[in-house]
Amino acid sequence: MNLFMSVVLLLVMGGCAGPDFIVQPVEDDPSVFVGLARLPEGTSEPESRHAHPVQWSSADLLALLKRLAVQEVRALMDASRPAQSVFASEDLPRLVPALQQAFAIARPADWVVFAVWGASTPSQALEVTSGGLYLRDQQVHFLLANHRERVSSEEKGIHAIQQNPFRVLRDVQRRLLFFPDYVITETRTTWLAGGFKASVSELVLDYRALLEFKGLHHDQTTPPHTREFMASEFHHTSGRPSSAAEVELDTLQQEISTLKEENSRLRQQKPLPPAGPQPGTAP
């Protein structure tokens, strides 16, 4: 009986634990970690066959990463937090070439994984943004496990994330965003390989539509999730299909313009003369 219970307990514990990834480092410095993650031989599922290797240009990959944003979703009655860029601008010069190199040598069973380390303000505590990417069926999959999450123990925390960048430090609902949003084919939460205790956020993009977007390399001065950026991009994408966000923004601008014109007209309008014959006029 004791042996039977021990076997059951091991099976339950094994089912709750995340999969044991084999992670091959590609870039490992104090601020950026990039590697290739795969499951051990014999455990890889058929759907994990990716369209790797991939030759990304630095310009395309930089534009992709700069346009990713994330928003933390709270309870139904609580207001969601403002959206933030997934990556800080100072992280991209180190992250982009490392991801390029990883995609160039990735195999079909590999996920390209990353971890970006930084210091939170004002406490200067260590925090991490981690996740992964892969390409399959002409779609780019971006997965985010942690976004600027504090690491309680630097040595243990760094080691744990490097062993598995999909390890979730805090179970929180997040929404991934991208502009233009017509290239988004799906947003979802994913239990990668069916074994994680907490889900990761996933964003699926149309690879061809992304590369064909005329404003992809437009030099943006504001983050892609802000209204100001969307307004400026709207004028750079004429001839492209309008996304729901673009249509909504254009409609709001038209309504504001109409209200201004109506207000001006009402102020200038003189009172109308009363109906019927006026004194001194012929009937």
N, C-alpha and C positions, 0 to 999 in steps of 0.2 A: 504493500500500500504506500509506504513511504517512497519507494522507488518510483511508483506511478505518479505520485503527486510531484515529485522532483522533476520528472520529465515534462509534465503539464506546465509547471512553473517556468521551466526553461523555454518551452514553446511560446508561452504567453509573453515572456520577457523579450524573446527574440522577435516576436511579431510587433512589439511596441517600439523596438529600437530602430533607428535609421539604418539604411544600408551602409555597408562598409565600403567606402570608396577607396580606390587606389588613385592618389593624386600625384601627378608628375609636375614638379615646379618648372615653370618657364622663366618667370621673373620673380625674384624674392628679395626685396629691400625693405628697410624699416617703414616705408609708407605705402608700398604697393606690392601685392602678391597676385600673380597670374599663373594659372596652371591648367593641366588637362586632367579631368576626373573621369574615371570609368569604373564600372562594377567588375568584380573578379570574374575570371573566365567561367562560363557555365551559368552565371546568374543574370547576364544581360538579356533584357526582354526584346522581342522583335521590333517594338515601336521605338526603341532607343537607337535605331540605325539612322544616323544623320548624314546630311550632304556635305561631308568634310573630306578633304581639306577645302578651304575657301581662301581666295586671294582678295582681301579687302584693300582698297586704297586708303591711305591715311585720311584724306579729305572726307570720304564717304563715312568712314567709321567715326571720325570726330563729329561730323554733323549728326549722326545717329545718336551718339552719347549726349551731345549738348541739348537735344530735343526731348530727352526723357525726363519726366517729372513724376512725382509721387505725392499722394495726398492720404493722410491718415484718416480713416473713417471711424467715427465714434458711434455711440448708441443713437437710436432713432431720435430721441428728444434732445440730443446734444449736437451743437454745431461742429461740423468737420473742421479740422485744422487747414490753414491755407496750404496750397500746393507748393512744393519745393523742387528744385532741380535735384535729380538723383546724385549727380556728381558735381563737386566743386570745380570751378574752372582751373584752379591750380593743380588738380589731380590729373587732368587730361593729358598734358604733355608726356607724362610717364606711363599712363595707362594705355593710351592708343597704340604705341609701337609694340608694347608687350602683348596686347590682344591680337594685333596683326600677326606677330610671330606665332602665337598659339594656334590661331585659325589655320595658318599655312602648314602646320605639321600635324593638325588634329586628324584622328582617324574616325570612321563612321560611328564607332561606339563611344566617342569622347564628348563630354560637355566641356566647353571652355569656361573656366571659373575664375573669379576675381575676389579680392578683398582689398579695400582701401582703408588705410588707418589714418586717423586724425585726432586732434585734441578738441574737446568740447569747450565752449565758453560759458561762464567765466571760470569754471572749476579746473580747466585744462586736463580733465580726465580722458583716458583713452577711449575712443569710440571707433566703430567699424561700419562700413557699408560693404555688403557682400552678396554674391549671387552667381549667375552664370548666363551664358548664351549658347545657342546652337542654331543651325540652319537645317530645315527639312521641308521638302515639297514646296520650294520657292517661298518659304516663309521664315522670317527671323523670329526666334523665340528669345525673349528676355525675361529672366527670372530674378526676382529680388527677395532675398531672405531677411536681410537686415539693412536698415537705413539709419546711419548715425546712432547706432545703439551703443550704449556704454558697456565696456568690458570690465567686469568686476575685478578679475585678477589678470594682470597683463600677461604674465608668462603662460598661465593655463589657458587664458582666453585666446591669445594669439595662436597657440598650438592647436586648440580645438577647431578654430576657424580654418586654419591652414589644412588640417586633416579633412575638413568637410565645410567648404564655404556656403553650403546650403543649410547648415545648422542654424536654427532659429533661436535667437537669444531671448526674444520677447514675443509672445503670441499676440499679434495686433493685426487688425484688418487694414489693409492698404489698397489704394486704387492707383494703378499706373496710368499715366497720361502721355500722349504724344501729339505733336502737331507737325503736319496736317493730320487730322484724325481720320480722314478717309482711307489712309493706308492701314489703319487698325482693322484686323480681321476678327480678333477676339481678345477679351480680357477675362481672366479667371484666377482662381486659387488652385494650387496644384500640390498634391502629396506626391512628390517625385519618387518614382519607383514603388509607390504604395507603402512606404515605411516610416515616414517622418511623424513625429508627435504633433507638429504644427505645420500648417501649410505655408507655401511660399507664394508670392504674387507673381503672376505671369502675364506678359503682354505679347501678342502675336501680331507681327507686321507683314504686309505684303512686300516681299523683297523687290520685285520688279517695279511696283508702283513707287516704292521708296526711292529707288535709284533714278526713276524717270521724273520725279518731282523737280520742277524747274527751280524752285526756291530753296533746294536742299542746302546749298552752300552759301545762302544769303547771310551776310555778316550781321548777326543779331546782337543788338545792344541791350536787350532785356530778355529775361528768361522766357522760354517758349510757352509757359503756361499762363503768362500774364495777358490781360486784355490789350495792353499797348502793343505787345509783340504780334498778337493775332491781327490787330488792325493794320499794322504795317505789312504783314505777310499777305493780307487779303488783296493788296494792290499789286503784289509781285506774282500772283498766281492766276492771272487772267488766262482764260482758255482751259484751265483745269476744272474738274468737277468740284463744286462747292461742297464743303463738309457741313454737317449740321451746325457746328460752332460758328463757321463763317456766315452761314445764312442767318443765324440768330443775331450775330453781331451787326450784319448789314441791315437787318430789319429794325433793330433798336436804333441805329443811327438814322435811318429814314424816319422813324417815329419821332425822334427828338427834333429833327429838322422840320417836320410837319407841325409839331406843337409850337416851335418858335415862330414859324410863319403865321400860324393862326393867332398867336398871342399878339404879334405885331399888327395883324389886320384888325383885330378887335380894338386895339388902342387907337388906331387911326380912323376907325369907322365913326362917322357922324350919325346923330340920331335921325331916324327916318321921319319924314313929315307925316302927320296923322292922316288917316284915310278919309275920303269924302271931300266935298267942295270946301274950299277955303274962303274966308271972307274976302270980298272984292273980286271974286272970279265968277265967271258965268257958269250957271248950272249945266 
